Structure formats: C-alpha cells, structure tokens
C-alpha cells in the first residue's frame, strides 16, 4: 500500500496534468498538518488555484479526476479522502469552480474556504505545488471566528438532534470541544487535541462519551464495523445537545 505522502504526490501530479498547465498553486491544510490524520475518518483537505478561469474541458477533467483515480487504483483508499476545491486565483475572479466533497463532486460558481480553513491556511498551510507564499491567505480575525462558531453551533442544533451510526456522529463532540478551545484561546488545534484538552479540563458533563469518542478517533478502523459502537453512535443525539449547551454558554460570553 502507498504511503500518505506517495498518494498526495501522485494526486497533485494528476491535478496539474488535468489542468493543462493552468495550475497556480495547490495547498494542503487540516488534520495532516495538525498531526491528526486518522485513516478511516479523516479527509485530506486541500485548496487549489488556477491561473485564470478553467475551460469547460479542464473543469470536466478535474471534476471526475478523484473518482477515476479511485476506480483505477482500488488498492489505495486514500484517493477518495481528498476534499477541496479548484478555483481561479485572484480576488473576485469569475470562473468555473470544481468542488470535491464528502457526497461527491460538482461544478459551482461560488466557493470560499470557511474561517477555520483560512486560519489554518494562513498559519500552517503547506504549498504542494506552485507559489508557496502564505501571505495570499488573509487570516480571519476573532469576530469572524466567533461568527463561524455561531453558525456551526446552529448547525449542531439543527442537524444533530438525532444521530446515525457513522463515526462522524461522535465527531460532533470533538467539533464542539475545538470550538470552545478556539473561543478561549483564539487558536485552532486538532480535533483530537481539543478533545483531550476538554477531557482534562472537565469541560463537559458525561465525560464518558468524550472518552469513548477519543478511543474511536485514535483507531477508527477498529471500531467502524463494531456493532456495539454503531448502536452507541446512533443514540448520541441527546449527548451532543448537552455538549452544545456548554458551547452556547461559551458563545454568549464571547459575543
């Protein structure tokens, strides 16, 4: 099996080829750079910029690239982990934007990295191809970060009242822990580190749920098909909401 680095190098090379020399830069951020990449759970987060607008054929090649490589190399499951976007370089430059997400890939007309992604790109982003100057990313200020956390909190209230059997169900608890850490320290750390910090500080009621989440986070492939784990994940809605109560108080204090 290829290493993560070999997979990334191969993917970036394929991206550059598909863009016909129009690639300006490709950037990596997220769990890999925070030393928190967990196969079976984590994504490989990237953002790529092109020199000017993509033609329809170029956008079409990039649109299907991830899927085609995954089919051609079924022995490399990491290929399906890439998530991000290809967009024209420069402020307010119009053009086709190719987006790769968890649910598939599509061409859109509007996309911008969220404040958490921008913070990581500005502070820790790794240039894999092209212009390596991180000053191209404007680091969000505290007001933007607080606003982003408020929106995330509202999503938790809206979508996490009930949970399914996916590992991502307990991921809500780590998201909440990281939001609280960011509110308190104006910093962005890994989800695992945030969970460990919250556990040590006694931030939440029902600490056992966070302890179990951290066990799953450290070894997701061990628990992914475990029946007891899946049943527990499907029952986490009320616990997520209790954790969200704590986040709500933190937000009210920060705003």
HUBEL-V650372 format. One record per helix or strand of 3 or more residues. SS is the DSSP state (h for helix, s for strand). FROM is the first residue (numbers start at 1). TO is the last residue. If there is no record, write none. Layout:
SS_FROM_TO, SS_FROM_TO
//
This chain:
h_4_18, s_23_29, s_44_50, h_56_72, h_77_81, s_82_88, s_97_101, s_104_108, h_115_124, s_126_130, h_134_136, h_142_159, h_168_185, h_191_201, h_207_218, h_220_223, h_227_233, h_237_254
//
